[in-house]
């Protein structure tokens, strides 16, 4: 069966989820290799269902990255069949919904949790959210204390220093994300530096930048959430060294990133996959999507 083209997958996504159409380049960048795809065509050769998955790498479980079924064909078991195929191709490892680097979504949205639970997926107890903010109004000022300074990966040695920070303090996923963005578009990797040491990092961008971040993967939806029409931007992940936490440095660094995006012309911005909504709410963000994290430990029902 002929493999789907990116254009076919984009058309299926638009039909299946029209209120959340992805950035075209962001979709193409995240689909992954053909061996991580499963799909169904109808008798006329039209793409009617598609799934993308990733085998275990840094984690002990695989990831169901995306599943789409054309609305005219729902209820026929196409999605069930594709996930069963993914389950068989992955072998006896746990299968998470989302939760992976280069993700489309970190988990299941409320509307489709029941679909996964019907197949045997179980809630992990973890909930995360996407947030958005309107940055057309003036932002609060920020000031970095002491010898801290704001720079980015265009400065020699910053990328490797960020990698050292993420390896030691954060996660393999953040190391991967920072490396991928820093190598492709160095200006999108911000760093909070003290001499040659990096104590914080943030990925930022607009929909026009080379690296399309997960936080701005759905620019039209971000605009709709804020009632805006201009450029969409995004941020994340963002993190600072534990020794700097609790003194307002994180807030200042976050505001510095927001100012940078606003200077670039962003009217709205998103933050994806966070569990610390109260921190961002103090800076004007609000939740616009909630995700339920699920996992299939054994065989499907």
Phi and psi in degrees as a GROMACS rama.xvg file:
@    title "Ramachandran Plot"
@    xaxis  label "Phi"
@    yaxis  label "Psi"
@TYPE xy
-63.6173  133.105  UNK-2
-65.734  145.144  UNK-3
-67.0924  150.917  UNK-4
-88.7576  163.33  UNK-5
-60.0586  -38.4377  UNK-6
-62.3751  -39.3179  UNK-7
-66.457  -41.2233  UNK-8
-65.7509  -40.5165  UNK-9
-62.2388  -41.6671  UNK-10
-65.3338  -40.0463  UNK-11
-64.525  -42.9529  UNK-12
-60.2638  -44.9372  UNK-13
-60.6527  -38.9666  UNK-14
-70.7287  -38.5245  UNK-15
-79.0405  -32.094  UNK-16
-145.508  66.6493  UNK-17
-64.8264  -23.9375  UNK-18
-81.248  -2.16658  UNK-19
-143.573  62.8207  UNK-20
-78.6796  132.881  UNK-21
-79.2312  157.571  UNK-22
-56.2513  127.272  UNK-23
-55.1681  -45.7946  UNK-24
-71.6644  -34.2655  UNK-25
-64.1882  -39.194  UNK-26
-62.4532  -49.5048  UNK-27
-60.9979  -39.4307  UNK-28
-67.0269  -28.3514  UNK-29
-101.624  -4.38285  UNK-30
-67.0455  -25.647  UNK-31
77.5998  -179.962  UNK-32
-72.3883  158.836  UNK-33
-57.9207  -33.3999  UNK-34
-67.3558  -10.1569  UNK-35
-102.91  22.0656  UNK-36
-115.945  150.689  UNK-37
-140.571  143.959  UNK-38
-155.77  165.152  UNK-39
-135.038  134.8  UNK-40
-112.953  152.462  UNK-41
-84.25  -176.031  UNK-42
-64.085  -22.5966  UNK-43
-89.9983  1.35856  UNK-44
89.2056  4.59248  UNK-45
-79.7307  140.352  UNK-46
-72.3087  121.532  UNK-47
-120.201  -12.3375  UNK-48
-155.743  146.064  UNK-49
-150.328  142.183  UNK-50
-137.846  147.05  UNK-51
-127.476  141.885  UNK-52
-144.192  164.198  UNK-53
-131.477  135.93  UNK-54
-73.5335  160.624  UNK-55
-57.2539  135.22  UNK-56
-130.562  -89.9589  UNK-57
-75.8664  -16.247  UNK-58
-117.009  164.84  UNK-59
-85.7302  0.801084  UNK-60
-121.241  157.2  UNK-61
-86.287  174.283  UNK-62
-132.761  128.04  UNK-63
-87.0881  106.191  UNK-64
-85.6605  -30.848  UNK-65
-164.471  139.857  UNK-66
-144.012  130.12  UNK-67
-132.06  137.834  UNK-68
-132.253  134.557  UNK-69
-61.2144  135.425  UNK-70
-58.1831  -28.0124  UNK-71
-73.4821  -12.0088  UNK-72
-117.314  10.9366  UNK-73
-70.5728  150.717  UNK-74
87.5953  2.43037  UNK-75
-101.266  1.12455  UNK-76
85.1444  11.8566  UNK-77
-66.376  -43.6306  UNK-78
-64.2581  -42.9773  UNK-79
-56.6708  -45.7722  UNK-80
-64.9244  -39.2164  UNK-81
-67.336  -42.539  UNK-82
-66.0953  -36.4787  UNK-83
-61.9491  -39.4646  UNK-84
-65.0437  -41.4232  UNK-85
-61.4498  -44.497  UNK-86
-57.4051  -43.8644  UNK-87
-68.6532  -38.2873  UNK-88
-73.7998  -28.9076  UNK-89
-77.7574  -29.9755  UNK-90
84.7906  -168.658  UNK-91
-79.169  63.7589  UNK-92
-125.718  153.059  UNK-93
-59.5754  148.865  UNK-94
-122.303  117.507  UNK-95
-96.5654  147.204  UNK-96
-84.9494  110.08  UNK-97
75.9822  -135.097  UNK-98
55.7118  47.6198  UNK-99
-147.962  164.997  UNK-100
-65.5637  150.931  UNK-101
60.6179  34.5225  UNK-102
-75.8739  158.55  UNK-103
-86.8501  -53.008  UNK-104
-136.69  143.221  UNK-105
-79.5644  -15.2538  UNK-106
-165.648  -165.775  UNK-107
-90.2958  138.886  UNK-108
-78.3049  160.274  UNK-109
-54.7584  -32.2207  UNK-110
-67.6882  -25.265  UNK-111
-120.087  12.4719  UNK-112
-60.7181  -41.643  UNK-113
-60.1136  -35.2536  UNK-114
-59.9012  -46.0484  UNK-115
-70.505  -40.7308  UNK-116
-63.5857  -34.6973  UNK-117
-62.0452  -28.1549  UNK-118
-90.3509  -1.68133  UNK-119
109.054  -2.48015  UNK-120
-68.1311  144.638  UNK-121
-121.841  139.477  UNK-122
-64.9158  135.789  UNK-123
-84.1264  -13.2117  UNK-124
95.7194  -6.42459  UNK-125
-94.1692  137.436  UNK-126
-129.147  136.779  UNK-127
-133.418  166.859  UNK-128
-136.783  155.893  UNK-129
-102.044  145.976  UNK-130
-130.713  158.166  UNK-131
-140.738  155.707  UNK-132
-143.11  144.215  UNK-133
-88.913  116.731  UNK-134
-110.244  23.8748  UNK-135
-73.5285  -31.3993  UNK-136
-77.4105  158.916  UNK-137
-57.3227  140.674  UNK-138
-93.5845  153.538  UNK-139
-60.5048  148.227  UNK-140
-70.339  165.139  UNK-141
-137.781  156.505  UNK-142
-144.923  128.164  UNK-143
-88.8541  130.831  UNK-144
-84.1463  156.063  UNK-145
57.1577  -131.757  UNK-146
-94.8072  10.0981  UNK-147
-72.5023  143.435  UNK-148
-142.139  155.338  UNK-149
-97.7154  129.979  UNK-150
-144.382  -170.779  UNK-151
-148.368  -179.724  UNK-152
-72.652  -0.851143  UNK-153
-70.9891  -20.2628  UNK-154
-78.5531  133.51  UNK-155
-57.7973  133.138  UNK-156
87.5293  -9.91324  UNK-157
-69.9821  -42.2806  UNK-158
-60.0432  -46.4611  UNK-159
-65.5581  -34.1255  UNK-160
-69.4806  -35.6382  UNK-161
-64.8489  -42.3552  UNK-162
-60.9859  -38.8154  UNK-163
-62.0694  -43.3415  UNK-164
-62.6316  -49.6402  UNK-165
-67.0676  -36.6026  UNK-166
-63.1799  -40.5552  UNK-167
-84.4822  -31.7004  UNK-168
-112.733  -31.5084  UNK-169
-112.506  -117.077  UNK-170
-143.506  160.899  UNK-171
-58.2588  -34.4483  UNK-172
-63.0664  -41.8559  UNK-173
-70.3301  -34.522  UNK-174
-62.9015  -44.3201  UNK-175
-61.1511  -47.898  UNK-176
-61.9996  -45.9446  UNK-177
-64.1347  -40.5363  UNK-178
-65.8883  -45.9295  UNK-179
-60.7819  -43.2528  UNK-180
-73.8616  -43.8725  UNK-181
-62.1055  -35.0794  UNK-182
-76.7819  -34.061  UNK-183
-84.1364  -38.6851  UNK-184
-148.503  80.1745  UNK-185
-54.3823  -32.0991  UNK-186
-67.24  -16.4839  UNK-187
-86.09  -5.66756  UNK-188
-105.116  99.4272  UNK-189
-83.7103  151.135  UNK-190
-139.052  143.872  UNK-191
-101.989  107.912  UNK-192
-112.722  152.041  UNK-193
-134.847  102.589  UNK-194
61.1467  -127.169  UNK-195
-93.7251  1.12904  UNK-196
-93.9567  135.669  UNK-197
-101.142  127.003  UNK-198
-114.737  0.797704  UNK-199
-165.627  155.63  UNK-200
-148.257  158.195  UNK-201
-153.473  140.544  UNK-202
-98.9441  130.17  UNK-203
-132.239  165.616  UNK-204
174.816  164.406  UNK-205
-113.812  171.73  UNK-206
-66.4538  -11.0079  UNK-207
-92.4723  -9.44723  UNK-208
-76.7684  159.349  UNK-209
-58.5854  -43.6711  UNK-210
-95.4862  114.958  UNK-211
-88.9825  107.895  UNK-212
-74.6993  153.21  UNK-213
-56.6805  -30.6811  UNK-214
-67.6472  -18.5103  UNK-215
-124.162  25.1044  UNK-216
-67.0886  -22.762  UNK-217
-121.122  70.1754  UNK-218
-61.6982  -38.9812  UNK-219
-65.1881  -38.0081  UNK-220
-67.0814  -37.1265  UNK-221
-62.0588  -45.1966  UNK-222
-61.6972  -44.367  UNK-223
-62.2832  -37.6946  UNK-224
-65.5841  -25.9452  UNK-225
-109.998  -0.0941574  UNK-226
65.375  34.175  UNK-227
-112.965  167.411  UNK-228
-127.4  -9.00198  UNK-229
-87.0382  -162.809  UNK-230
-62.9871  136.802  UNK-231
-99.7273  141.249  UNK-232
-129.019  176.327  UNK-233
-157.681  164.04  UNK-234
-144.272  143.876  UNK-235
127.502  147.624  UNK-236
-72.6917  164.213  UNK-237
-139.172  138.377  UNK-238
-159.311  150.837  UNK-239
-127.609  156.823  UNK-240
-61.1924  142.503  UNK-241
-54.6298  -29.9652  UNK-242
-68.8071  -13.933  UNK-243
-100.882  -4.61557  UNK-244
-77.0096  146.706  UNK-245
93.7146  -3.17185  UNK-246
-115.007  12.5553  UNK-247
90.717  -0.902799  UNK-248
-67.7451  -41.2045  UNK-249
-60.5087  -42.2855  UNK-250
-63.7562  -43.3284  UNK-251
-63.9421  -41.4761  UNK-252
-65.4592  -41.1255  UNK-253
-62.4755  -45.2351  UNK-254
-63.4929  -37.49  UNK-255
-61.0287  -41.5484  UNK-256
-65.9584  -40.7678  UNK-257
-64.2515  -41.6678  UNK-258
-61.1115  -41.4596  UNK-259
-61.3196  -42.9684  UNK-260
-67.2507  -40.331  UNK-261
-63.7798  -39.812  UNK-262
-63.0838  -27.6788  UNK-263
-79.3414  -4.84489  UNK-264
103.912  3.65047  UNK-265
-68.3534  135.834  UNK-266
-101.423  -30.242  UNK-267
-132.404  156.74  UNK-268
-146.678  153.504  UNK-269
-120.041  156.952  UNK-270
-129.436  129.64  UNK-271
-108.767  152.902  UNK-272
50.4272  62.6142  UNK-273
-121.091  150.761  UNK-274
-115.026  10.6405  UNK-275
-121.344  52.7295  UNK-276
-54.4964  -39.4045  UNK-277
-57.6363  -34.0799  UNK-278
-62.9985  -46.6216  UNK-279
-75.1118  -28.5607  UNK-280
-61.5423  -32.3349  UNK-281
-66.9857  -15.8933  UNK-282
-104.724  10.2586  UNK-283
100.149  4.66878  UNK-284
-84.549  155.402  UNK-285
-139.922  153.525  UNK-286
-71.062  132.972  UNK-287
-124.159  -7.05068  UNK-288
-155.763  134.254  UNK-289
-112.517  140.197  UNK-290
-121.304  139.9  UNK-291
-104.36  128.135  UNK-292
-90.7929  128.488  UNK-293
-130.005  157.753  UNK-294
-147.888  143.192  UNK-295
-107.745  111.236  UNK-296
-85.2155  -34.8738  UNK-297
-120.34  -135.087  UNK-298
-87.7553  159.613  UNK-299
-71.8866  154.461  UNK-300
